[in-house]
Amino acid sequence: MGTSQSSKGPASGIPMVPAWVDNPPPEAPSGDDAPARDGEDQDGEQPDARVKPPPSPIAPEKRWLGVRRSLGDYGSNGDTGAMRRGVGRYVRDGYGGARTAARRMAGTASTAGALGNALSALAAGQPAEGGSPLDPALLAGRSVDDIMDAVVEAVRPVDGTQDAEASRAAIRDALAELLTRFPDADLLSLAPEQREFAIERFAAHDVFRRFDLDVGQNIRDRAPNISTGLARLKQARDYVKETVAASFRKLRDAGRALTAGRISEVVRDALRETFEVFEGYAE
């Protein structure tokens, strides 16, 4: 769990949202965004905000102080209230609130859209395009690991960023969890319910991996031993997963399902809802 590159948080005095998050490179997966309504983008904002995002807020001094204190307490004594406060302060103080935190994780929504497209294409038996490794004919009879590797490579190629590394691992985490939840699932022919589960779990794992990269080391450092630290990180991950799942349920109940052409949009909204819930626990 986690990564050896975990730290005590990005520095102050830098943009909270890196420029490449708002302006991904051409080779990055663009997801499956559907055409927006006239006069709006998919977040309900004016088109100019989509074409030229506003400048990112600059990270203030001591942005992680309260986060470290709360997560340190959690790592040391397992107080789940301290864990929730730490996650809330991570959003409120570390990223300036739910809106900026969701903007920071925009790549998660785009990658979720690309993942949904890839899994749908496999289920439909569609041939690969542009040299993609996702060719159902070539993958037939291959091992689960081989298919997972092909999905990862097609959906989130290596680009030298921590975000890409985290998202690649999150895709594998989501597919592995899918096979645990649905033991008879065929990755080359997933049912709609199974694809939705994979997308939701990917979003949750990607959020947690970003959190772990930023501040997870505070839990490790204060835990009494390695095994306890790992157990507490798992508990924090489960909390993230449960909150993300609840956000997707809320949207689904409101008629916002993960339908083709709307995956990235729905995931963006679920992430914002999730970060608003987290921020509510900040004190």
Secondary structure, 3 states (H helix, E strand, C coil): CCCCCCCCCCCCCCECCCHHHHCCCCCCCCCCCCCCCCCCCCCCCCHHHHHCCCCCCECCCCCCHHHHHHHHHHHHHCCHHHHHHHHHHHHHHHCCCHHHHHHHCHHHHHHHHHHHHHHHHHHHCCCCCCCCCCCHHHHCCCCHHHHHHHHHHHHCCCCCCHHHHHHHHHHHHHHHHHHHHCCCCCCCCCCHHHHHHHHHHHHHHHHHHHHHHHHHHHHHHHCCCHHHHHHHHHHHHHHHHHHHHHHHHHHHHCCCCCCCCCHHHHHHHHHHHHHHHHHCCCC
